[in-house]
Amino acid sequence: MIAKTDTPSSQVDRHQEMPESNIQASAGRLSIPQSFHLKKTISEPESLRYDAGEIAAYYQRRPLQVLRRIFTVLTPAVGFVAGLWWDRKRGKSVKNEHRHAVKLRELLTKLGPAYIKIGQALSTRPDLVPPLYLEELTRLQDQLPAFPNEIAYQFIEEELGQGPEAIYTEISPQPIAAASLGQVYKGKLSTGEEVAIKVQRPDLRECITIDLYILRRLSAWAQNKFKRIRSDLVGILDELGDRIFEEMDYIHEGENAEYFYQLYGHIQDIYVPKIYWEYTNRRVLTMEWINGTKLTQAKEIAAQGIDARYLIEVGVQCSLRQLLEHGFFHADPHPGNLLATPDGKLAYLDFGMMSEVKPAQRYGLIEAIVHVVNRDFEGLANDYVKLEFLSPDTDLTPIIPAFGKVFANAQGASVADFNIKSITDDLSALMYEYPFRVPPYYALIIRSLVTLEGIAIYIDPNFKVLSEAYPYVAKRLLTDPALELRTSLRDLLFKEGSFRWNRLENLLKNARKSQDYDLTLALDGAVDFLSSERGGFIRDRLVDEMVKSFDALGRNVLHNFTYMLRERVGITAINQTPAATVEQQQTLEHIQRISSILQETRGFDPVKIAPQIAQAILNPGVQRLGQQITTQLLQKALTRVIRDVLTSEEISPGTEPH
């Protein structure tokens, strides 16, 4: 069984156990503190925050140490580069590209933690790395041999003030996992809770900083030397340095876990392990032990009576809220970090690698989805400019048709049917060919989504991540009052001035599948928007559509009325009022279906909606809308009555009047 020390209801109080400074850092923030004042050791810079200038100053005073490391790295690297050169000279570069990609992955693994992290970062950089190398680098294993227990126990005592025997009543004789930055033991506290004890590798900062220093200087040289390199290599390396330094600070990781819980711990069947702050410091992290099964172990999960596919759906919904709602997301959701607990929850582990998507970027991503739905590739290209993938002065002329080719195979299919991996592979090739600069947040998003899709397809080959995601996007488009999304909604619903009822139907159908879709909120938002100045475009065109619908609905009534009136005044010619056109009839059918969808939506209650409708009627904007519709309908009706009553021309049945 899972050793849960608190139930979901009692976990609300877990922040009370944190130090006061940590409470302040984790409550309501969007950026997490990165620097702490630490005791300096012989081989480490003073600050834990990544500072390229401080690191450069440190190693400029130690040239022999730098030369030794360069020689260690250069020896295997020269052999790899020589192999590339020889194959290119013989014209076998393409033929042997996969073999070279494998060799690069193996080389980076041998060179140590910094190069493993750099390789993992490069696996998300389609603007820097050819597609085949991208594929191979995603297989980089963050695993290294364990270091001795004596060193780990020494770190525990230095960081926590007591030896492990005084803190833990039990501790595994050997680490159960050893990664590039640290290793993990299983232990038990005196209070009986089972815990995971994460201890950092010795001399880790020295290993990381010297490699970052060397690579940063190499990047600056290459950037000035080769015009083919469009991206800011030094900036990318500095961003990676920031991220690695964050991962090396276990206080920061603990705060990430607490903040993740604060934002997403309330989602049904999501579980976030507890952090034991009294036994956590910079190089030691003690957190709740989770007994669980990797999501890729489908048979083992099924044997426990747990639906693995359902847990993937839960993971998709949680990821959407991470990426598009709050912007704070888990950037490394590999199978080892997503566990199915025995009581059927999805547990997230390892909060060292997190990232943030800013509000403008979140809205930009949703806008891009809408442009893909509309096959508006010019709009999509401009989205990439707004999202800073392309500079404003980039010539988009060749890029727009290139987007069309990427999505050519999906013509006629809905976005929900897209395969993330195949689309991102095609986009990666496009970004390598054209002057794209991939922002770090996007690279991590793609890595996160592709990994999640890979797990999902392993469980169910027919699983469509975007199909599960689209209800959430539909809900956001219908309920989010942000101007950017209202504009996206308008673009989705209108084409060349015509209202696309089928799109509204599809949005409503998908939105009602979202667990937290609030129909009342959607109706309130629609009324507020339509009655506002911003909603003028949709309001004016909606009036036209409603007039057409009411006009079609009233044709038969008018026919009966005019027929009776003509009989009374003695006009015997039978003048058939034209039936509703095909377009009008289709509009009526759409409205009927939309009415049915609304009635079948969770939360639809006539008793609750009636006061809402009454309140809406009193809204000045809604009254203006009603007046516009009524005026146009009266004009049409009077015109038809006058024409049908006063015409003396005898019309043959089935013939429309001019």
C-alpha positions in Angstrom: 0.0 0.0 0.0 1.1 3.6 -0.5 2.4 5.2 2.6 0.3 8.4 2.6 0.8 10.5 5.7 -2.1 12.7 4.8 -5.4 12.4 2.9 -6.3 15.0 0.3 -8.2 17.0 2.8 -5.4 17.0 5.4 -2.8 17.9 2.8 -4.2 21.5 2.7 -2.3 22.2 6.0 1.0 20.9 4.7 2.3 24.4 4.1 2.2 25.0 7.9 5.2 22.7 8.3 7.4 24.8 5.9 9.8 27.4 7.2 8.3 30.9 7.1 10.6 32.0 4.3 9.5 29.0 2.2 5.8 29.8 2.8 6.3 33.3 1.5 8.2 31.9 -1.5 5.6 29.4 -2.5 2.4 31.2 -1.8 0.9 32.9 -4.8 4.1 33.4 -6.8 4.8 32.9 -10.5 8.6 33.0 -10.2 10.5 30.9 -7.6 13.5 32.2 -5.7 16.7 30.9 -7.2 19.5 32.2 -4.9 20.3 31.4 -1.3 23.3 32.5 0.9 25.5 29.5 1.3 28.7 28.5 2.9 31.6 28.5 0.4 33.6 25.4 -0.1 37.1 25.1 -1.6 35.9 24.1 -5.1 32.6 26.0 -5.4 31.7 29.5 -6.3 30.0 31.3 -3.3 26.5 31.8 -4.8 24.2 28.9 -5.8 22.6 31.2 -8.4 24.1 30.6 -11.9 26.3 33.6 -12.6 28.4 33.3 -15.8 30.6 36.2 -14.9 31.4 34.8 -11.4 32.1 31.4 -12.9 34.4 32.9 -15.6 36.3 34.9 -13.0 36.7 31.7 -10.9 38.1 29.5 -13.7 40.3 32.2 -15.3 42.4 31.9 -12.1 42.7 28.1 -12.6 43.9 27.6 -16.2 45.6 24.2 -15.5 42.3 22.8 -14.1 40.5 24.1 -17.3 43.1 22.6 -19.6 42.9 19.2 -17.9 39.2 19.2 -18.4 39.4 20.3 -22.0 41.9 17.5 -22.7 39.5 15.0 -21.1 36.6 16.1 -23.2 38.6 16.8 -26.4 40.1 13.3 -26.8 36.7 11.4 -27.4 35.2 14.5 -29.1 38.0 14.7 -31.7 37.4 11.0 -32.6 33.7 11.7 -33.1 34.3 14.8 -35.3 36.9 12.9 -37.3 34.3 10.2 -38.1 31.9 12.9 -39.3 34.5 14.5 -41.5 35.6 11.1 -43.0 32.1 10.1 -43.9 31.4 13.5 -45.4 34.5 13.2 -47.5 33.4 9.8 -48.8 29.9 11.0 -49.4 28.4 8.7 -46.7 27.1 11.3 -44.3 23.5 10.6 -45.0 23.9 6.9 -44.9 25.7 6.9 -41.6 23.8 9.7 -39.9 21.9 7.4 -37.6 25.1 5.7 -36.5 26.7 9.1 -35.7 23.6 10.2 -33.8 23.9 7.0 -31.6 27.7 7.7 -31.1 26.9 11.3 -30.0 24.4 10.1 -27.4 26.9 7.6 -26.0 29.7 10.3 -26.0 27.5 12.7 -24.0 26.6 10.0 -21.5 30.4 9.3 -20.9 31.3 13.0 -20.4 29.2 13.4 -17.3 26.2 15.3 -15.8 26.7 18.6 -17.7 26.8 17.0 -21.1 23.9 14.7 -20.3 21.8 17.8 -19.4 23.0 19.6 -22.5 22.1 16.6 -24.7 18.7 16.5 -23.1 18.3 20.2 -23.8 19.5 19.8 -27.4 16.8 17.1 -27.9 14.2 19.9 -27.7 16.0 22.3 -30.1 14.9 21.7 -33.7 16.5 25.1 -34.6 19.9 23.7 -33.7 19.9 19.9 -34.3 18.8 17.9 -37.4 15.7 15.7 -36.9 17.5 12.4 -36.7 19.8 13.6 -34.0 16.8 15.0 -32.1 15.2 11.6 -32.1 18.4 9.9 -30.7 19.1 12.5 -28.0 15.6 12.0 -26.6 16.9 8.6 -25.5 19.6 10.0 -23.3 19.4 8.2 -20.0 19.9 10.4 -16.9 21.6 7.5 -15.1 25.1 7.2 -13.7 26.9 4.8 -11.3 26.1 5.4 -7.6 28.6 7.1 -5.3 29.6 5.6 -2.0 27.2 5.6 1.0 29.8 7.2 3.2 29.8 10.4 1.2 26.0 10.4 1.0 25.7 10.0 4.8 28.3 12.7 5.3 26.2 15.1 3.2 23.1 14.2 5.3 24.9 15.1 8.5 26.3 18.3 7.1 23.0 19.5 5.7 20.6 18.4 8.4 22.9 18.6 11.5 22.5 14.9 12.4 23.6 11.6 11.0 21.1 9.5 9.1 20.8 7.0 12.0 19.5 9.8 14.2 16.9 11.0 11.6 15.7 7.8 9.9 14.8 4.6 11.7 15.4 2.7 8.4 17.4 3.5 5.3 18.0 1.2 2.3 21.6 -0.3 2.3 22.1 0.9 -1.3 20.5 3.7 -3.3 17.5 2.6 -5.3 18.3 5.0 -8.1 21.3 7.0 -9.2 20.9 9.9 -11.7 23.3 12.6 -13.0 22.7 15.0 -10.2 22.1 12.7 -7.2 20.9 9.4 -5.8 17.8 8.2 -3.9 17.5 6.0 -0.8 14.3 4.7 0.7 13.9 5.4 4.4 11.5 5.6 7.3 11.0 8.3 9.9 10.6 7.7 13.6 6.9 8.6 13.2 6.5 5.7 10.8 6.2 7.5 7.4 8.1 6.0 4.5 10.2 8.6 2.7 12.5 9.0 -0.3 15.8 10.6 0.6 17.5 12.4 -2.3 21.2 13.2 -1.8 23.3 15.2 -4.2 26.5 14.0 -5.9 29.8 15.2 -4.5 31.7 17.9 -6.3 28.6 18.4 -8.6 28.9 22.1 -8.9 32.5 22.0 -9.8 31.8 19.3 -12.5 28.9 21.4 -13.9 30.5 24.8 -13.8 33.8 24.0 -15.4 31.9 22.3 -18.4 29.5 25.3 -18.7 32.5 27.7 -18.6 34.3 25.8 -21.4 31.1 25.3 -23.5 30.1 29.0 -23.1 33.4 30.2 -24.5 33.2 27.6 -27.3 29.6 28.8 -28.1 30.7 32.5 -28.3 33.5 31.5 -30.7 31.2 29.4 -32.9 28.5 32.0 -33.0 30.9 34.6 -34.3 32.6 32.2 -36.7 29.7 30.4 -38.4 26.9 32.5 -40.0 24.7 29.4 -40.3 24.2 29.5 -36.6 21.1 31.8 -36.1 20.3 31.1 -32.5 21.9 32.8 -29.5 24.0 29.8 -28.3 25.4 31.8 -25.4 21.9 32.8 -24.3 20.7 29.2 -24.6 23.7 27.9 -22.6 23.0 30.5 -19.9 19.4 29.5 -19.7 20.5 25.9 -19.3 22.9 26.9 -16.6 20.1 28.6 -14.7 18.0 25.5 -15.0 20.7 23.1 -13.9 21.5 25.3 -10.9 17.9 25.3 -9.9 17.9 21.5 -10.1 21.0 21.4 -7.9 19.2 23.2 -5.1 16.8 20.8 -3.4 15.2 23.6 -1.4 14.1 24.9 -4.7 12.8 21.5 -5.8 10.8 21.2 -2.6 9.3 24.6 -3.2 8.4 23.5 -6.7 6.6 20.5 -5.3 4.7 22.7 -2.9 3.7 25.2 -5.5 2.7 22.4 -7.9 0.5 21.0 -5.2 -1.0 24.4 -4.5 -2.0 24.8 -8.2 -3.0 21.3 -9.2 -3.4 19.2 -6.0 -7.1 19.8 -6.1 -7.6 18.1 -9.5 -9.4 14.8 -9.1 -7.1 11.8 -8.9 -3.9 13.9 -9.0 -1.5 13.2 -6.1 1.6 15.3 -5.1 4.0 13.8 -2.5 4.6 15.7 0.7 7.9 17.5 1.5 9.4 17.0 4.9 11.0 20.4 5.4 12.6 19.7 8.7 14.7 17.0 6.9 15.4 19.0 3.7 18.2 21.3 2.8 20.2 22.3 -0.3 21.9 18.9 -0.9 19.4 16.6 0.8 15.6 16.3 0.1 13.2 14.2 2.1 9.8 13.6 0.6 6.9 11.2 0.9 7.6 7.8 -0.5 5.2 6.8 -3.2 4.5 3.1 -3.8 3.3 3.1 -7.4 3.6 1.5 -10.8 5.0 3.2 -13.9 2.2 4.1 -16.4 4.0 2.1 -19.1 3.5 -1.1 -17.0 0.0 -1.5 -18.3 -0.5 -5.2 -17.3 0.7 -4.6 -13.7 -1.7 -1.6 -13.4 -4.6 -3.6 -14.8 -3.9 -6.4 -12.4 -4.6 -3.9 -9.6 -8.0 -3.1 -11.1 -6.8 0.4 -12.2 -7.7 1.9 -15.6 -4.3 3.1 -17.0 -6.1 4.9 -19.9 -8.1 6.9 -17.4 -5.0 8.0 -15.6 -3.5 9.2 -18.9 -6.7 11.3 -19.4 -6.2 12.7 -16.0 -2.5 13.5 -16.9 -3.6 15.3 -20.1 -6.1 17.4 -18.3 -3.5 18.3 -15.6 -1.0 19.1 -18.3 -3.4 21.5 -20.1 -3.9 23.4 -16.9 -0.2 23.6 -16.4 0.5 24.9 -19.9 -2.5 27.0 -20.6 -4.0 28.1 -17.3 -1.4 28.7 -14.7 1.7 28.4 -16.8 3.8 26.5 -14.2 4.5 23.1 -15.6 6.4 19.9 -15.0 9.0 19.8 -17.8 10.1 16.2 -17.3 7.0 13.9 -17.2 8.9 10.7 -18.2 7.4 7.2 -17.2 9.5 7.1 -14.0 8.0 10.4 -12.8 4.4 9.4 -13.4 3.1 6.6 -11.2 -0.2 4.9 -10.8 -0.9 4.6 -7.0 -2.7 1.5 -5.6 -5.7 3.6 -4.9 -6.0 4.7 -8.5 -4.4 8.2 -8.5 -1.8 9.7 -10.8 1.3 10.7 -8.7 3.8 13.2 -10.0 7.4 12.9 -8.8 10.7 14.8 -9.3 10.1 18.6 -9.4 13.6 19.6 -10.2 12.9 20.5 -13.8 10.0 23.0 -14.0 9.3 25.8 -16.3 6.9 28.7 -16.8 4.7 29.9 -19.7 3.8 33.6 -19.5 0.1 34.7 -20.0 0.8 36.2 -23.5 2.5 32.9 -24.5 -0.4 30.9 -23.2 -2.9 32.9 -25.3 -0.6 32.8 -28.2 -0.6 29.0 -28.2 -4.4 28.9 -28.1 -4.5 31.4 -31.0 -2.1 29.2 -33.0 -4.5 26.2 -32.4 -7.4 28.2 -33.8 -5.4 29.2 -36.9 -4.5 25.6 -37.5 -8.2 24.6 -37.2 -9.0 27.4 -39.7 -6.1 26.4 -42.0 -5.0 30.0 -41.7 -1.3 29.5 -42.2 -0.6 33.2 -42.7 -2.1 33.8 -39.2 -0.1 30.9 -37.9 3.1 32.4 -39.2 2.3 35.7 -37.6 1.6 33.8 -34.3 5.2 32.5 -34.5 6.4 36.1 -34.8 4.3 37.2 -31.8 5.6 34.2 -29.8 9.2 35.3 -30.7 10.1 32.2 -32.8 10.7 34.5 -35.8 12.0 38.1 -35.8 9.5 40.8 -37.0 11.6 41.4 -40.1 11.5 37.8 -41.2 10.2 37.2 -44.8 7.2 34.9 -44.2 6.5 34.3 -47.9 8.2 30.9 -48.1 7.3 29.9 -44.5 3.5 30.2 -45.0 3.3 27.5 -47.7 5.8 25.4 -45.7 3.2 25.4 -42.8 0.6 24.2 -45.4 2.8 21.3 -46.3 3.3 20.3 -42.6 -0.4 20.1 -42.1 -1.2 18.8 -45.6 -1.7 15.2 -44.4 -4.2 16.4 -41.9 -6.4 18.2 -44.5 -10.0 17.3 -43.7 -9.1 16.0 -40.3 -9.9 17.9 -37.1 -7.1 19.1 -34.8 -8.2 16.4 -32.3 -7.0 13.7 -34.8 -3.5 15.2 -35.1 -0.6 13.1 -33.9 1.7 15.4 -31.8 4.9 13.5 -32.6 4.4 13.5 -36.4 3.4 17.1 -36.4 6.4 18.2 -34.2 8.8 16.1 -36.3 7.6 18.0 -39.4 7.8 21.3 -37.6 11.3 20.5 -36.4 12.5 19.9 -40.0 10.9 23.2 -41.0 12.4 25.1 -38.0 15.9 23.7 -38.9 15.5 24.9 -42.5 14.1 28.4 -41.8 15.4 31.1 -39.4 13.4 30.0 -36.3 14.7 30.6 -32.8 12.9 28.2 -30.4 12.2 29.7 -27.0 13.2 27.5 -24.1 9.6 27.3 -22.7 8.3 25.9 -26.1 11.1 23.3 -26.3 10.1 22.0 -22.9 6.4 22.1 -23.7 7.0 19.9 -26.8 9.2 17.6 -24.8 6.5 17.3 -22.2 3.6 16.7 -24.7 5.5 14.2 -26.9 6.6 12.2 -23.8 3.0 12.2 -22.5 1.7 11.1 -25.9 4.3 8.4 -26.1 3.1 6.9 -22.8 -0.5 7.3 -23.9 0.1 5.4 -27.2 2.0 2.7 -25.3 -1.1 2.1 -23.2 -3.6 2.6 -26.0 -2.4 2.8 -29.7 -5.6 4.6 -30.6 -5.2 7.3 -27.9 -5.3 10.9 -29.3 -3.9 13.4 -26.9 -5.3 16.3 -28.8 -8.7 14.7 -28.9 -8.6 14.6 -25.1 -7.3 18.1 -25.0 -9.7 19.8 -27.3 -12.6 19.9 -24.8 -10.5 22.1 -22.5 -9.5 24.4 -25.3 -13.2 24.7 -26.3 -14.1 25.5 -22.7 -11.5 28.2 -22.6 -12.7 29.8 -25.8 -16.3 29.8 -24.6 -15.6 31.0 -21.0 -12.4 33.0 -20.9 -13.1 36.8 -21.0 -9.5 37.6 -22.2 -9.6 39.8 -25.4 -7.1 37.5 -27.1 -9.4 34.5 -26.8 -12.5 36.4 -27.7 -10.7 37.4 -30.9 -9.8 33.7 -31.4 -13.4 32.7 -30.9 -14.5 35.3 -33.5 -12.0 34.0 -36.0 -13.2 30.4 -35.3 -16.9 31.2 -35.7 -16.8 33.6 -38.7 -15.4 33.1 -42.2 -15.8 35.9 -44.7 -18.6 37.4 -42.6 -20.6 34.2 -42.5 -21.4 32.5 -39.2 -20.3 28.9 -38.9 -22.9 27.2 -36.8 -21.1 23.8 -37.1 -18.1 25.3 -35.4 -20.3 26.5 -32.5 -21.9 23.1 -32.3 -18.5 21.4 -32.1 -17.2 23.8 -29.4 -20.3 23.3 -27.3 -20.1 19.5 -27.7 -16.4 19.4 -26.7 -16.7 22.0 -23.9 -19.4 19.9 -22.1 -16.8 17.0 -21.9 -14.5 19.2 -19.8 -15.0 18.4 -16.1 -15.0 22.0 -14.9 -17.1 23.5 -17.7 -19.6 25.8 -16.1 -22.6 26.5 -18.4 -23.8 29.4 -16.3 -20.4 31.0 -16.5 -20.3 30.5 -20.3 -23.8 32.1 -20.6 -22.8 35.0 -18.4 -19.6 35.6 -20.3 -21.5 35.4 -23.7 -24.0 38.0 -22.5 -21.4 40.4 -21.1 -19.3 40.1 -24.3 -22.1 40.5 -26.8 -23.4 43.6 -24.9 -19.9 45.2 -24.8 -18.2 47.3 -27.4 -15.6 44.6 -28.0 -18.4 42.2 -29.0 -19.8 44.5 -31.7 -18.5 42.5 -34.6 -20.0 39.2 -33.4 -23.2 41.0 -32.2 -23.9 42.6 -35.6 -23.4 39.4 -37.5 -25.3 37.4 -35.0 -28.3 39.7 -35.5 -28.2 38.9 -39.2 -28.1 35.2 -38.5 -30.9 35.3 -36.0 -33.0 37.4 -38.4 -32.5 34.7 -41.1 -33.5 32.0 -38.6 -36.6 33.7 -37.3 -37.5 34.7 -40.9 -37.3 31.1 -42.0 -39.3 29.9 -38.9 -42.0 32.5 -39.7 -42.5 31.7 -43.4 -45.1 29.0 -42.9 -46.9 31.2 -40.4 -47.0 34.0 -42.8 -48.1 31.8 -45.6 -51.1 30.7 -43.6 -51.9 34.3 -42.6 -51.6 35.8 -46.1 -53.6 32.9 -47.6 -56.5 33.5 -45.1 -56.3 37.3 -45.7 -56.4 36.9 -49.5 -59.4 34.7 -49.2 -61.3 37.3 -47.1 -60.6 40.2 -49.5 -61.6 38.1 -52.5 -58.2 37.6 -54.2 -58.5 34.1 -55.5 -55.0 33.6 -57.0 -53.0 31.3 -55.0 -49.5 32.8 -54.3 -47.4 30.4 -52.3 -45.1 32.0 -49.8 -41.6 30.6 -50.6 -40.4 28.0 -48.3 -37.2 28.5 -46.3 -34.1 28.3 -48.4 -31.7 25.3 -47.9 -29.3 27.6 -46.0 -32.0 28.9 -43.7 -33.3 25.4 -43.1 -29.8 24.3 -42.2 -29.5 27.2 -39.8 -32.7 26.2 -38.1 -31.4 22.6 -37.7 -28.2 23.9 -36.2 -30.1 26.0 -33.7 -32.3 23.0 -32.8 -29.2 20.8 -32.3 -27.5 23.6 -30.2 -30.6 23.8 -28.0 -30.4 20.0 -27.5 -26.7 20.2 -26.7 -27.3 22.9 -24.1 -30.1 20.9 -22.5 -27.9 17.8 -22.2 -25.0 19.8 -20.8 -24.1 19.1 -17.1 -25.4 22.0 -15.0 -28.3 22.8 -17.2 -31.2 23.6 -14.9 -34.2 25.6 -16.2 -35.0 26.7 -12.6 -31.4 28.2 -12.2 -31.2 29.5 -15.7 -34.6 31.4 -15.7 -33.4 34.1 -13.3 -30.2 34.4 -15.4 -32.3 34.9 -18.5 -34.5 37.5 -16.7 -31.4 39.3 -15.6 -29.9 39.2 -19.1 -33.1 40.7 -20.6 -32.6 43.7 -18.4 -29.1 44.2 -19.7 -29.1 47.3 -21.9 -26.8 45.6 -24.5 -29.1 42.6 -24.7 -32.1 44.9 -25.1 -30.4 46.7 -28.0 -29.7 43.3 -29.5 -33.4 42.4 -29.3 -34.4 45.7 -30.7 -32.1 45.2 -33.7 -33.5 41.7 -34.4 -37.2 42.8 -33.9 -36.8 45.8 -36.2 -35.3 43.8 -39.0 -37.9 41.1 -38.6 -40.7 43.6 -38.8 -39.3 45.2 -41.9 -39.0 41.8 -43.6 -42.5 40.7 -42.5 -44.2 43.9 -43.6 -42.5 43.8 -46.9 -43.6 40.3 -47.5 -47.2 41.0 -46.3 -47.6 44.0 -48.6 -46.1 42.1 -51.5 -48.2 39.0 -51.1 -51.5 40.8 -50.3 -51.4 43.5 -53.0 -49.9 41.6 -55.9 -52.5 40.9 -58.5 -50.3 38.6 -60.5 -51.5 35.0 -60.6 -48.6 32.8 -59.7 -48.5 29.1 -60.6 -48.0 26.7 -57.7 -44.3 26.2 -57.0 -43.2 29.4 -58.7 -41.6 32.1 -56.5 -42.6 35.7 -56.9 -40.0 38.1 -58.3 
